[in-house]
Amino acid sequence: MALKVFLVEDSAAQRAYLAQALRAEAKVEIVGIAETEHQAIHWLDNNADQWDIALVDLFLGEGSGAGVIQHCHDRRPDQSVFVMTNHSQNEALLHHCKLLGADAVYHKATELENLLALLQESAHSNSRCVAQ
């Protein structure tokens, strides 16, 4: 059974690339997409049990991924929140994401392959997706 991914990304080009890579390489099902914090929170409120992974861009054109991460605070134990950013080398930012409830933070340019491998492995083992 495919992992169900909710994707929060404001860049249309990044969204298309990530969706294609997630489907093709990690064999996940994209169950929802949001471009803004407001859209993401609305989707999460209406689909609380419909996702396994929330993949959240930290910097959005409207709102922020931090608000989305916080909104996922009461998620089920088998749901994971992963952050994508181009600023993952900032230790304070990484720490802040973890404090908000993110399970892991991935740098879009250099760690996408690691994320895809983790998702693929979790989908095959049918277990909770836990970052290394």
C-alpha positions as CSV (number, residue, x, y, z in Angstrom):
1,M,0.0,0.0,0.0
2,A,1.4,3.4,-1.0
3,L,2.3,6.0,1.6
4,K,-0.1,8.9,1.4
5,V,1.7,12.2,1.1
6,F,0.3,15.7,1.7
7,L,2.6,18.2,-0.1
8,V,2.9,21.8,0.9
9,E,5.0,23.8,-1.6
10,D,4.4,27.3,-3.0
11,S,6.6,27.0,-6.1
12,A,4.7,25.5,-9.0
13,A,7.9,24.2,-10.6
14,Q,9.1,22.6,-7.3
15,R,5.6,21.1,-6.7
16,A,5.6,19.5,-10.1
17,Y,9.1,18.2,-9.8
18,L,8.6,16.9,-6.3
19,A,5.2,15.3,-7.1
20,Q,6.8,13.5,-10.1
21,A,9.8,12.3,-8.1
22,L,7.7,11.2,-5.2
23,R,5.4,9.2,-7.5
24,A,8.0,7.7,-9.8
25,E,10.8,7.0,-7.3
26,A,9.2,6.6,-3.9
27,K,5.9,5.2,-5.3
28,V,3.8,7.3,-2.9
29,E,0.3,8.6,-3.5
30,I,-0.1,12.4,-3.4
31,V,-3.3,12.9,-1.5
32,G,-3.3,16.7,-1.2
33,I,-1.4,19.7,-2.3
34,A,-1.4,23.2,-0.7
35,E,0.5,26.4,-1.7
36,T,-0.1,28.5,1.4
37,E,-0.2,28.0,5.1
38,H,-4.0,28.7,5.1
39,Q,-4.7,26.1,2.4
40,A,-2.5,23.6,4.2
41,I,-4.3,24.1,7.5
42,H,-7.7,23.9,5.8
43,W,-6.8,20.7,4.1
44,L,-5.4,19.1,7.3
45,D,-8.5,20.1,9.2
46,N,-10.7,18.3,6.6
47,N,-8.4,15.3,6.0
48,A,-6.9,14.5,9.4
49,D,-6.7,10.8,8.8
50,Q,-6.0,10.8,5.1
51,W,-2.2,11.3,5.1
52,D,0.9,9.4,6.4
53,I,3.5,12.1,5.6
54,A,3.2,15.9,5.4
55,L,6.0,17.2,3.3
56,V,6.2,20.9,4.1
57,D,8.3,23.7,2.5
58,L,9.4,25.9,5.3
59,F,9.2,29.2,3.4
60,L,5.9,29.8,1.7
61,G,4.8,32.8,-0.3
62,E,1.9,33.3,2.1
63,G,2.3,32.2,5.7
64,S,5.0,29.7,6.6
65,G,5.7,26.1,7.0
66,A,6.3,26.6,10.7
67,G,2.5,27.3,11.1
68,V,1.7,24.1,9.2
69,I,4.1,22.1,11.4
70,Q,2.6,23.5,14.5
71,H,-0.9,22.6,13.2
72,C,0.2,19.0,12.9
73,H,1.0,18.8,16.6
74,D,-1.9,16.6,17.4
75,R,-1.4,14.2,14.5
76,R,-1.6,10.4,14.9
77,P,1.6,8.7,16.1
78,D,2.0,7.0,12.7
79,Q,2.0,10.3,10.8
80,S,5.2,12.1,10.1
81,V,6.0,15.7,9.2
82,F,9.1,16.3,7.1
83,V,10.4,19.8,6.3
84,M,12.0,20.8,3.0
85,T,14.1,23.9,2.8
86,N,17.1,25.4,1.0
87,H,18.3,26.7,4.4
88,S,18.9,23.4,6.3
89,Q,22.5,24.4,7.2
90,N,21.1,26.9,9.7
91,E,21.3,25.0,13.0
92,A,18.9,27.4,14.8
93,L,16.4,26.9,12.1
94,L,16.7,23.1,12.2
95,H,16.3,23.2,16.0
96,H,13.3,25.4,15.7
97,C,11.6,23.0,13.3
98,K,12.2,20.1,15.6
99,L,10.8,22.1,18.5
100,L,7.7,22.7,16.5
101,G,7.3,19.0,15.9
102,A,9.0,18.2,12.6
103,D,10.4,14.7,12.4
104,A,13.2,15.6,10.0
105,V,14.4,18.5,7.9
106,Y,15.8,17.9,4.3
107,H,17.7,20.3,2.1
108,K,15.9,20.4,-1.2
109,A,19.1,20.6,-3.3
110,T,21.3,18.1,-1.6
111,E,19.1,15.6,0.4
112,L,16.1,14.9,-1.8
113,E,17.6,11.5,-2.7
114,N,17.8,10.6,1.0
115,L,14.2,11.6,1.5
116,L,13.0,9.5,-1.5
117,A,15.0,6.5,-0.3
118,L,13.4,6.8,3.1
119,L,9.9,7.0,1.7
120,Q,10.5,4.1,-0.7
121,E,11.9,1.9,2.1
122,S,8.9,2.8,4.4
123,A,6.4,2.1,1.6
124,H,8.0,-1.4,1.0
125,S,8.1,-2.3,4.7
126,N,4.6,-0.8,5.3
127,S,5.9,0.8,8.5
128,R,5.9,4.4,9.9
129,C,8.3,6.6,8.1
130,V,11.1,7.5,10.6
131,A,14.0,9.7,9.6
132,Q,17.5,8.5,10.3
